[in-house]
Amino acid sequence: MLIILSFAATAPSAAEGLPVYFQRDSFVKPDSPVEWVDESPFAGTEEDELLQIDYLGIRQGDCIIITFRGKRMLVDGGENFRYAAVEKYLQSKRIDRFDCFLLTHAHADHIGLPVRMLNHGYIPQIQYSPYEEDDRYGEWSSYAKQLKEAGTELVRLQTGDTVSFGDDVTLKVFRWDAGGSISINDHSMVVMVQFGDARMLLTADVTGKAQKWLMQNFAPEEFKCDIMKAPHHGNNFLQAELADAASPSLVIITNPKSYTKDLNGQLDRRHIPHIDISVTVHCQTDGKVWYIWREKMPE
């Protein structure tokens, strides 16, 4: 069941989150030393009791699939021309439906693929977004009309809202809603995914201005996480205050390494492991530890 509840520097930093283990046979090594394991720490655990978050290896763009207890959510998706690669992946995993889509903002490199998927019969029950139905941001207006015609429920999320996903997983929203005075990137939704003690921060495309706003308006502990998706595909530095508050054990960058040299250098100086999505990155947790493995996209 999916429900929504509403509630009114560059110095090195040491992560203090949950353990993050990497499969030893991963064929692309992370950029910093990590804990290698020969097999999954979840042997014998029912798949339904594990939260899995997959970053599809589309090289550039956020295409994130969250799976828990038979429920499946697509977060953003990338540009529409990524559809063929994503469809092959879905077919290889026998994924033929999504319970919900979550759109952080309406730029083409986030909304394009969901539009294409909708046209190919992937119709979610719920579309979460930061928008009202008649808002006119990017491609949202025409997409919202398609969703309504398909029978999808449109749910607007605002700062403080929490989505319950599969009962024990929550997604808490933070959003700088300053109308037309800020960019679409800066008013995109930042989402904290939590299961047990495991926390992953999805930072959408917020730039430095929005990162500063987050730090000025919320307690630092709101952003403490084990794993962080780098803001804006790694095109920007992390603000020191957010990096200190989050103190992640792993940063996932949704862009090729060659495009994100400045962020790579910043993370190296902070001794934070980081990987890109030249391949699919799988993240799995039982709420106590994380297990990371990678695989090539199907050809």
N, C-alpha and C positions, 0 to 999 in steps of 0.2 A: 504494500500500500504506500502511496506517495502522498504526503500531506505537507502543508505549509503552516507554520506558526509564526506570528509576528510579535516581536518584543521591542515595547517602547524602550665615512671615515676609512680609512684603509688599514687600520691597525688589525693584526691578526685576531680572530675570535675563535674560541673553542666551542664546538657544539656540545650540548648537554642533553640531547634528545634520546630517543630510543635507538637501539642498535640497528644498523643498516648493513646487511650482508649481500655480497655479490656472488653470483654463480661463477665458479672458477673458470669454466669453459667459455665464458663470454669472449667473443673474438675481437672486440674492440675494448681496450683497457681504458679505464677512467684516467683522468689527468692527475690524480693524486692517489696516494696509498689508501686502500680500502680493505675491509675485512672480506677475504675470500672464503667460500665454503664449497665443498664438493657436491653437496646435495641440498635440496630445499629443507629449511628447518621445520616445514609443515608436513612432513611425511606422516601419513595416517590421519591428518585433519581433513574433515569434510570440506570440499570446495565451497559449499554454501556458507560456511562459517568464516570465510576469508574475504576481505575486501581487496579487490583488484582494480588498479588504475593503470591503463595502458596509454602510452604516448605513441601514436602511430608514426612510423618512420617516413614521413612525407617530406623530409629534409627541411622545409621551411613552412611554418604555420602550426597553429594549435589544433590538433585533432586528438581529443582525449576521450577515452571510453571508461566509464566507471561501472563496475559490475559488483553486485552484492545480493545474495539470496534470490537469484533468478531475475532480479531487476537490472535494467541496463539504461544508462544515461550517456548521451553524447554531449560533450562540452565543446562548443564552437565547431571546428571542422576543417578550416582552411579554405582556400580558393576553389572555385567550381571545377577547374581543370585537374584537381587532385582526385576527382571522383573515381576514375578508372582504377587507380592504385588502391584506393580505399575499398572499392567494391571487391577487388580480388582478395584483399585481406579479410573482409567480412565473409566472403564465400569460403575461404580456407578455414575459418573458425566456425562456420555454420551459424553465423549471426544473421537473422533475417528480420529482426524487429528491434525497436527501442521503445522503452516505456516513456521516456521524456528526452527532450533536448534542452540544453541550457546555453543561452547566447550571452556572452559577456558584453558585447557591443556590436554595432552593425556595420563595421568596415568590411569590405569585400573579402579580405583574406581571413575572415572569421565566419561570415554568414553565407558565403558563396556555396560551400559544400552542402550545408543543410538545405538550401534551396534546391540544389540538384538532387539530393536524396529524397526530398519530398516529392519531386517530380517522378522519381523512380519507385515510389510506393512505400518508402520508409516513413510512415505517418505516426508520429508520437501521440500519446494520449495528452501530454502536457508540454507546452513550450514555456520555459522560464526565460525571462529577459528583464532588463531594466526599463522597459518601455510600456507605455499605454498603447492600446490598439491603434489609435490614430496619430501617434507620433511619426515624425517624418525625418528620421535619422538614417542616412545611407540608404540601404536597400530594404530597410525594415518595413515600410508601408506596404509595398507590394507583397512581400513575404508574409506579413501578418494576414493579409487578405486571403492568400492561398491556404494558410493554416486554418482559418475560420471556415473556409469552404470545405476543408478536409475533415472538419469536426474536432480539431485539436483545441483544447482549452488553453487560453493565453493567461499566464500568471505573471504579473509584474512584481519584481523583487526590489526592495529598498534596504537601505542600511539598517542592520539589526534583525532583518528577517532570517529565519532559519528553516531550511527545507529538511524534512526527515525522509531519508531514503532507505527503504528496506528495514525500517524500525530502528536499528542501532547505529546507523551512519547519519551524521548531520552535516549540512553545508551552510555555514554562516556567511552572510553577505555584508561587505563594506563597500560603500560607493559615494564618491564625491559628486553630489547632485547640485551643481551650481548653474543649471540652465545652460544658456548659450554662451556663457562667459568663459567656458573652458572647452578643450578639445574633446572629440568623441573618445579618444584614447584615455584621457584623464578621467572621464566619467564612466569608464567601463567598470564592471563589477569585479572586485577582488573577493575570492571565496576561500574560506578555511574549511577543508574537509577533515572530519574527525571520526575515528572509530576506536573505541576504548581510549587508550593513551596515545594512539598514533594520530599524527597531524600532518597534513600536506597543504601548503599554501599555494593557491592558484592566483597569480597576480595579473592576469589578463595583459593589457598593453599600457598600464599606467606608467607615466614618465616621472621624472624627478619631482615635478610640482605636486603630483598626486601622492607620491610616496611621502613627501613632507607633510601634506595634509593629513594623511593617515597617522603619522607620528604625533601630530599636534592635537588630534582629536580622540585618540584611543590610547588605552594603557598598553605599554610595550608587550606585556604578556599575551595580549590578544593575537599576536602574530608569531609567537614561538612555534616552531614547526620542526619536523624531522627532515622533510623534503620540501623544496620550494621550486616552483616553475619560475624561471627568470622572467622579469617584466619585459614586455614588448620584444619578445623573441631574442632577448639578449642584446638588443641594439643600444641600450642605455646602461650606464653604471647603476649599481644598487646604491641608493642613498645610505650613508654610513649608519644612520639611526635605524633604518629598517633592517639592514644587515645584522646589526648588533641585536636588535629585538628578536628577529627570526632565528638567528644562529643555527642555520640548517646543517645537517650532516651530508646533504647532497643537494645540488642545484641541477635541474634539467633545463637545457637551453633548446628552444624549438627553432633552431637555425643551424646551418653548417658552421663548424668551428672557424672557418676562414673569415666569416662575417662578424665575428664577435670577439676579436682579439682584445679589445679594451676590457670587456667584462671578464674574459678568461684570465687576464693578468691580475685584475682585482681579486678574483676568487683564489688564484694561486697565492697571492700575498696573504690572504686570510686563511690559507690552508684548508679551503673548502673543496671537496671533490665535486667535479662537474662533468656532465656528459651531454652530447647533442643527440639529435634524432636522425642521424644518418641511417640508423636502424631503429626498429621498434623497441621501446623501453617498457618493460613490464615491471610494475611495482605491486607487491602483494604483502598484506599484513594480517595478523591475527589480533591486532590492537596492542601488541606487546613488542614485536620486532618487525622489521621490514626485510623483504627478500627481493633482490633486483636481478633480472636476467634480460637478455636481449636476443633478438632474432631479426634476420633479414625480412624485408617485405617480399611477398610472393611475386614471382616474375610472370 
